[in-house]
Amino acid sequence: MTQKQMKLGAFFNLPGHHVASWRYPSTEPRRTLDLDYLKELAQTAERGKFDMIFFADILGLKPTGNFATSTVKLDPLMIITALAAVTRNIGLTATLTTTYNEPFQVARKFAAIDHLSGGRAGWNVVTSGNEKEAQLFGKEKHLEHARRYERAEEFVELTKKLWFSIENEALVIDKENGKFLDVEKIHPVDHQGEWFKVQGLLDAPSTPQGHPVIVQAGSSEAGKELAAKTAEVIFTAWQTLEEAQTFYRDVKGRLAKYGRKPEDLKIMPGVFITVARTEAEAIAKRKELNGYILPEVGLNYLSNFIGVDLSGYDVDAPLPANGEKEDKTNPQIRTNIIRALAEREGLKTLREVYEFIAGARGHREIVGTPAQIADQLEEWFLNEGADGFNVMPPTFPEGLNDIVELVIPELQRRGLFRTEYESNTLRGNLGLSIPVNRYKKQTQQTHQ
């Protein structure tokens, strides 16, 4: 039995990760706003022993009449708060941008979710890649990529200060002697930085996990450095084992300079899985999904990833060259991945490209039997390509059910994945240590 076991996230993108998932017969698009439906999906993921449910978020996308995915949805923080009441062990991770929020707000919201869930909250730190988000928040211009990451670094640092500002042990609640708090364990924040000037306390004590798990999803140079300094889980997108290994070793190699060990950061690439009991069935299912893509949807979808407006293009035309980018600091990692993929796979037309990435969006895609899926996950996991995976079902609930009923048992049979939860906290199941409260450490040293 393999002692080392992979970590798995269930990436919820409703009604499915495939761009045409809402047209697939078994999906229930109207129910994506229904708590009972979300509860069913969360409990399915928990039955599969996933480490966490993960909700991405992006604002400012323009809804169209035939393009559903990611344009009409609920606030993921509200969803994971609700799901905390109907699950017991699975982690609950949601995305919140550092570009259009304030540290106190974020610290307060995630602290509440971590307390209410008994220690299962995770915050996916993003910097808002869509420049149209600026307009929603009344800003004239979106910050450049490099400046967004500078802000994000200070934002996370300040958020942690707020999470630690009231030690958990500060709540003595001594009724007999009339003492509610130990004021020596309260540490007002006085932060004077480039981006933020904050004084005061969070109005909640440190959480069951010390603080919620910090997740990050950037693969640029700035993203890797931010992850090495602050993240405990990193989601990324790679097509080949060699690319994944290069990224894995690069990021893990940066940890020591921040006083961190390799096991302090779990690297979990995204993987889009279409599984069936036979390979032919899985291929047919994937082909059927592609058959629901309307040409204008495929072109719109691809436009979002390559930065070129393809509306009106002939779907049988070749992929055009990159347009001139306004933000010179943006390395366009995902655009480069998709262009490299098109070249490697010999995809000649726009239709071939958008059909190829219709679910995975540049992430690894595996189509096949449970054994074939497990073979590829195992190869990456055992060869420094990944500590686990963020799993992307093509459809909900069918695609998620298929993964839970077919892939998970195969991974368990190989000893690669848990059969029972090790902990009732996200940090515990991921094998992450509880962070030391910086103020508590100072207090202890003072009293020595």
N, C-alpha and C positions, 0 to 999 in steps of 0.2 A: 504493500500500500504506500502510495506517495505521501510523505509526511507534509510536504508543502501543499497548501490548498489555495486555489484561486479565489479572488473576490469578484462578485458579479453585481452590477447595477441593472435595474430594469428601467430603461429609458422610456418614459411615457410621453409620446407625442401623438395626441389623439386627433382623429380616429385611427391613425396608423402612421408609420414612417414613410411608407410609399406615397408619392405625390398624388396618386389616384385612389388611395385607400378608401376615401369616403364613398366611392362608387362601387366598391367591392360588395357583393351580396350580403356577406355576414356582418359587415360593420354597422354600427348604430350611431351615425353622426349626430342625431338629435339628442342622444343621451350623454354627450360629452359635457353638458352643463348640469347633469343629474347626479346628485350625491350618491344615490343608491348604486348607480352604474360605476362611479369612481371607487366606491367601497368594494364592489365585486372584483374589480381589477386589482386593487391593492391587496385584497385577501388572496387572490390567485398568485400574485408575486410573492407574498409571504409564505404561501403553501410551497412555493418553489425554493424557499430559503434564500432568496436574494438578499444581499447586504442592504440594498437601499432601492427606493423608488427615486427617480431623478426627473425633474421637470426643467427643461430649458425655457428660455423666454426671450423674445425679441419684440420690440415695439416699433410702430411706425410702418409696418407693412401694409400696402394698399390692398384691401379686399377686392376680389373680382367675382364675377358671377359663376365661375367654374373652378376656382382654386381655393380649397378649404384649409389645407394644412397650415397651421401657425398664424392664421389671420383672424380667426374668431375663437376666443378662448377666455378662460377665467384666470384671475390672478393666482399664480401657483402657490404663493404664501398662504392664501386663504384655503386652497385645496389641501396642502399638507397639514394645516392646522385641523381641518375637519377629519382627515384620515388618521390623525394621531389618536382619535377616540375609538376607532374601529380596527386598529392593528395593535400588536403587542411587542414585536421584536424588530420588525423591518425599519431601516433608516428612512428618513423623509428629507429629501434634499431639493431645494428650490433655488432658482437663479434670481439674483438681484444685482443691478448694475451699480458700480461705484461712481459712474459719471453723472447720474441724475438722481442721486439720493444723498443723504447726510449720514455720517457715522452713528450719531445718536439714534436716529430712526431705525437703522438696520440692526444695531446692537440690541435695541429694545424688543423689536419684533422677533428676532431669532432666539433671544434669551427666553422669551415667553413660550415659544414653540418647544424649545429644549426642555424647559421645566414641565410643560403640560404633557409632553410625550415620554417623560421619564428618561430623557437623554438620547433622543434619536434624531435630532435635527442636524442638517448639513446646509451650509451656505455655499452656493456656486458663485464665485466672484467673477464677474465679467465687466468689461469696460465699454460696452455698447458699440458693436461693429457697424450698425446701421445709422448712417448720418441723419436720416429723417427723424430719429428720436429727438434731436435737438429742437425741432419745431413743436413737438408735443409739450416740451418743458419751457417754451418761450425763449429759447436761445437762438441767437442769430446764426451761429455757426457751431458745428460739431468740433470738439477738440481733436487735434491731431493724434494719431496713434501713440506716438511717443509720450505726449503730454498726458494722455488718458492713463497710461501705465504709471507715470510718476504720481498722478493723483491717487491711483488705486493702491500703490504701495503705502502711502501715508494713511489712506482711508482704512486699510486693514489693520495697520499698527494702532491707530486711534480706537478702532472698534474693539480690539483686544483689551486696551487699557480700560475702556468702559465696562467690558464684561468682568474684569477683575476688580472693579472699584469697590464693590462690597463683597468681602469674602463670604463664602457659604456659612462658615462658622460664626459670622457676626450675629446671626439670629439666635440669641440665647433664650428668649421668650421665657424668662424666669418670673412666673406669676407671683410667687410668694414674696420675692424681694423687689418686685416692680421694675425689673430691668428687661427691656425688650431687645436692645441691641448692645453689642460690645463695640463701642466707638473706636477702640484701638484697631479694629479690623475693618474700618471704613477708610477708604483712600481716595479723596477727591482728585479728579483729573485736572491737571493744568497743562494743557497742550498748546504750544505755540509753534505752528509749522507753516510751510509755504501755502498750503491749501486750506488748512483748518485752524481755527483758534477756538478751543473748547475748554470750559471750566465747569466742573460739577460732577455729579454722580449718575450712574444708571440707577433706576429705582427698583432693581431686582438683584438678588445676590448671584454669585457665580453659579453656573448651571451644573446639572448632574455629570456632564462630561468635562467639567472645567470650563469649556466653552464649546459651542457647536463645531462640528468638523468643517474645516475650510477646504473647499473644492475649487479647482481652477481649471480653465479649459483652453488656455492659450498655448500655441506652439511656436510663436515668433521668438526672437531672441529676448525681447522684453518679457514675453509671457513665460519663457523658461526660467528667467532670472527671478521673476515674481514668485513662480511656483517653488523654486528652490528655497526661497527665503520664507515664504508664508504658507504654502499649500500643504495639505495632508493627503489629498487625492488629486490627481490630474487626469482629465479626460483629453484625449488627443485623437487624431485621425491619420492613419497610415495604411498604405496598400500592401507593402511587402514586409517580410520579416526583417530584411536588412535595414529598411528605413526605421522600423520600430525599434530595432536594437540600437541603432545610432542615437535615436532620441532618448531611449531608456538610459543608456550609459552616459550620455551628455548631461541629462538632468540629475541623475543620481550622483554624478561626479561633482556637481556644484554644491551639494548639501554640506560637505565638511566645513566649508568656509563660513557657514552660518551656525556651526556647532551642532549639526544634525547628522543622523545616521541614515543609511540607505532605507532601512525599514520604516523610517518616519514619514515616507511619502509613497503612496500606492499609485502606480501608473496603470491606467485602465483605458486602453484604446476602445473606440466605438466599433461595434461589429453588427452588421445587418444580416439577420439569419432568416432564411426561408427553409423550413425543414418539413420532410414528409417521410413516410416509412420506406419509400423507394426513391431513388434518385430521379427517375422519370416523373414521378408525381410532383416532386419539389420543383423541377424545371418547368413543368406544365403550370404549376401555381404561379411561379414568377412571371411566366409568359402571359398568363391571363391578366395579372395585375397591370402589366405594361400595355395590354390591349385597351385599358380604360383611360389611358392618357390622351387627352385632346391635344392636337398640335400646338394650339396657342398657349395651353397650360405648360406643355413641355418647354416651349421657348421662353416663357416668362420665368419658369423655374430655373432654367439654365442661366438666364440673364442675371439672376441674383448672385450667382457664384462666380461668374467670369467678369462682371463689371462692364458688360456691353449690352445695350438694349437690343434684343433680338426680335422684338415685335415686328411682324411683317416680313421676316426672313423666310426663305424657302427651307423647309425642314430637311431637304436633301442637299442643302448647301454645306460647304465645309465650315469648320469652326473658325471664326474670324480672329484676327490678331487682337491683343489686349488694347483697350482704349487708354487714353492718357489719364493717369490717375492724379487727382487733385492733391491728395495727401501723400507727399513724398516719403513720409516715415512709415507708411503701411506696407509691410512685406508681402501681403496678399498670399498667405500660406495656402489657404484652401483653393484659391484660383490656380496656383501652381501645381497642387496635387492633382486637380482635375485635368489640367492640360497634360501633365505627365502621364496620367492614366490613359487618356485618349490616344496619346502617341504609342504607349506600350501595348495597348489592346488593339491597335490598328483601327480605331473608330474614325470613319471618314466623313460622316455627316452629322449635322446637329441632332437629328432624330436618334442616331446611334448613341451619341453622347448622353442625351437626356434620358434615354431609356436605360442606359447602363448605370447612371447615378440616381435613378428615380427614387430609390429608397435610402441608399447608403450616403449620398451627398459627399462622396469622397472618402468615407470610412471603408473599412474592409467589408467585403460582402462574401458570404458563404451560402451556397445553395446545395442541399443534398440530404443525405440520411443522417440520423443521429450520430452514427459512428464517423461519418465524414466530417460533420461539424466538429465533433469532439477531437478528432485527429488534428485539425488545424488550430483549434484553441490550445490544445496541449502543446503543439510545437512552439507556438509563440510563448506560452507560459513557462516552459521548461528551458527556453533558450534566450532568456533576458530580452524578450520582446514585450512582456507585460506582466504585471502582478495580478491581473484580472481583466475584466472587460465590462464595458457599458453596452448592454445588449439592446438592440433596436428591432423590435418586432415589426414586420411589414404591416400588420393590421391588428386591431383590437376588436373583440377579445380573442378571435381565432388564432392569430399569430402568436400572442402571448401564451395561450393555452397549449399550442403545439410545442413551444419551447419548454414549458414547465413539464409537460407530460412525456416528451421524447428526448430532449437534449439533457435536461437536468439529471434524470436517472442514469444516463450513460456516463456523465461526468462523475456522478456519485459512485457508480460501479467501478470506475477506474481509480477511485480514491482522490480525485482532483477537486472535489467540492463537498462541502458539509452535508450531513444528513440531518443535523439538528443545529439550531443556533447555539453559539458558545456563550452569548451574553444577551442582555436585554437593552444594551445601548449600541448605537452605531459605532462608536469608537471601539467598544469591546469586540464587536464582530469583525471589524476591519483589522484588529490587532494593533491599534494605535494607543500609545500611552496617554494618560491624562496630563494636559499641560500644567506646568507649575505656575501658580499665581505669583507673578513677579513681586507683588507687594508683600505677600506672605513670606516669601523667601527673605526679603529685606528685614521684615519684622523678626524672623527667627534669628537672623544673623545679629541683629541689634541686641537681642536678649541673651546671646551666648557669652 
